[in-house]
């Protein structure tokens, strides 16, 4: 099992446009969390980026989330990336040392 960080670069008008899509986005996130794919998610302060931490053998769950996310589909996300995060310390570390 590995960790994957889905990073969203938020559009400049993200906060203004978010209310129209937030319920659908949160439903998608809660479903991913219930499956055990999504561990944590949220925006940074100030809200220029958001990060979602996924777990799995491949980045497929994180990539699939972004592909289905109404924030992405409706232009609230200017750019997104998925990168493996090699976690080594902490209770849930994927590669503990």
C-alpha positions, -999 to 999 in steps of 0.1 A, spaced: 0 0 0 13 34 -9 3 70 -3 -7 94 -32 -11 132 -29 -36 148 -52 -27 184 -53 -51 210 -67 -40 245 -79 -72 265 -73 -85 290 -99 -85 326 -88 -123 327 -86 -125 294 -67 -141 308 -35 -167 326 -55 -177 296 -76 -173 268 -50 -208 269 -35 -225 257 -67 -204 225 -67 -195 219 -31 -222 194 -21 -214 172 -51 -176 175 -44 -181 166 -8 -203 136 -16 -175 123 -39 -150 128 -12 -171 111 15 -177 81 -8 -139 78 -15 -132 80 23 -159 54 30 -142 30 5 -109 37 23 -92 53 -7 -92 89 7 -76 95 41 -75 133 44 -84 163 22 -87 200 25 -76 234 12 -45 252 24 -46 286 40 -47 309 21 -68 289 -3 -45 287 -34 -41 250 -33 -59 219 -19 -44 185 -11 -61 151 -8 -42 121 6 -51 88 -10 -39 53 -3 -36 23 -27 -13 2 -48 -15 26 -77 -25 63 -82 -58 51 -99 -81 62 -70 -66 97 -68 -66 101 -106 -102 88 -108 -113 112 -81 -99 142 -100 -115 129 -133 -149 127 -116 -147 159 -94 -171 187 -104 -145 212 -92 -122 200 -120 -150 196 -146 -162 231 -140 -128 249 -140 -124 256 -103 -92 237 -105 -66 253 -127 -42 223 -126 -40 190 -107 -12 165 -101 -9 131 -84 25 122 -69 35 93 -47 44 104 -12 69 81 4 57 82 41 83 68 65 73 80 100 40 79 118 12 54 126 1 51 90 34 53 72 35 32 41 72 26 43 81 28 80 117 32 90 
